[in-house]
Amino acid sequence: MPCHNARWMALARTSSTLRRGAAPKTAWAFLDGKYLPVADAKISVLTHAFNYGTGVFEGIRAYWNPAHEQLYVLHLTEHFERLHRSCKVMRIRIPYSVAELSDITLEVLRRCGYREDTYIRPLAYKSSELIGVRLHDLEDAFTVFAVPFGTYIDIDRGVSCAVSSWRRTDDNAIPARSKITGSYVNAALAKTEAQEAGFDEAIVLTQDGHVSEGSAENIFLVRDGVLLTPPGTDNILEGIVRSGILKIAEDERIPVSIRQIDRTELYIADEVFLCGTGAQISPVATIDHRTVGDGEVGPITKRLKAVYFESVRGDNERYASWVTPVYTGSAKP
Ligand SMILES: Cc1ncc(COP(=O)(O)O)c(C=O)c1O
């Protein structure tokens, strides 16, 4: 019976996640060089990326600030710089600079006119309509769309995690450093395994058994007052929120060590949190049924969270350069 309950709760959680990310009728997209309603943004079943996972993408958040009557896009430039790097690995050529991609995204958002937190999904992909596994001699395309979006995983109470039986893909198999659509099969396998076993999230290890990251989040631990996170060479996505947290830690004079992390360090850490554009900063309460610290959100996690959540809504002067306002002058919805 408890097993059925856990399974039912996991399924309920999954379907509410889908509802949160669904496109409303007012959503706009950019596809094939044109702005159009999301409902009209369609691709063929023959599309190479649909068949073989040969696309790269980003997940970007925009935060509504009711006091400013403004929608702020977080780390817009950094996301498109990473998209360009992912394109390089996957030999995808798109005719847009980082500045042009940013402008297209701002235009999509203005057309949507959202006054709520939003998730933006740009994709660059192999668009040829043919059968044949390769990266060369194919056409490429770019699309971006935006949907209203709340929390992805809990940010308050502390989530339960399980170390996954699925290992993170190695750099020499499917590079985790690049945000490749096909590689998210690995994340999906880990997430579903964890949720169907009654946990909120999965933590994945590298092929040689070191801590890599969450299913779609980077991970931080605190041990003896030092903030720890695995290095880029441990098959993580080099997260943009992770970089932001490292910057806040430096400014707040919190000692940091970027180093390889053993599985059992997860069990004895004083604090653990997951972070990412979707996850934001999500404290971890238990890992493999062991309570993290004393089970409460720890002091370093609390400090980082407070600065982070002020900054993303444009309320912290120090990190004002992190956000780009969408609505200017008469363009306010
Ligand atoms: C596998 C994986 N790791 C880490 C992250 C966090 O990256 P970012 O902070 O750039 O959103 C994500 C987010 O999409 C992810 O999918």
The ligand as a MOL file (V3000), in Angstrom:
LIG
                    3D

  0  0  0     0  0            999 V3000
M  V30 BEGIN CTAB
M  V30 COUNTS 16 16 0 0 0
M  V30 BEGIN ATOM
M  V30 1 C 21.6780 18.3310 -16.2700 0
M  V30 2 C 21.6030 19.7170 -15.7420 0
M  V30 3 N 22.5060 20.1320 -14.8360 0
M  V30 4 C 22.4840 21.3620 -14.3320 0
M  V30 5 C 21.5220 22.2780 -14.6980 0
M  V30 6 C 21.5470 23.6650 -14.1490 0
M  V30 7 O 22.0010 24.5290 -15.1610 0
M  V30 8 P 21.5820 26.0660 -15.1880 0
M  V30 9 O 21.9530 26.6240 -13.8820 0
M  V30 10 O 22.3940 26.6420 -16.2930 0
M  V30 11 O 20.1320 26.1220 -15.4440 0
M  V30 12 C 20.5520 21.9010 -15.6200 0
M  V30 13 C 19.5260 22.8620 -16.0070 0
M  V30 14 O 18.9610 22.8610 -17.0110 0
M  V30 15 C 20.6030 20.5990 -16.1660 0
M  V30 16 O 19.6930 20.1930 -17.0560 0
M  V30 END ATOM
M  V30 BEGIN BOND
M  V30 1 1 1 2
M  V30 2 1 2 3
M  V30 3 2 2 15
M  V30 4 2 3 4
M  V30 5 1 4 5
M  V30 6 1 5 6
M  V30 7 2 5 12
M  V30 8 1 6 7
M  V30 9 1 7 8
M  V30 10 2 8 9
M  V30 11 1 8 10
M  V30 12 1 8 11
M  V30 13 1 12 13
M  V30 14 1 12 15
M  V30 15 2 13 14
M  V30 16 1 15 16
M  V30 END BOND
M  V30 END CTAB
M  END
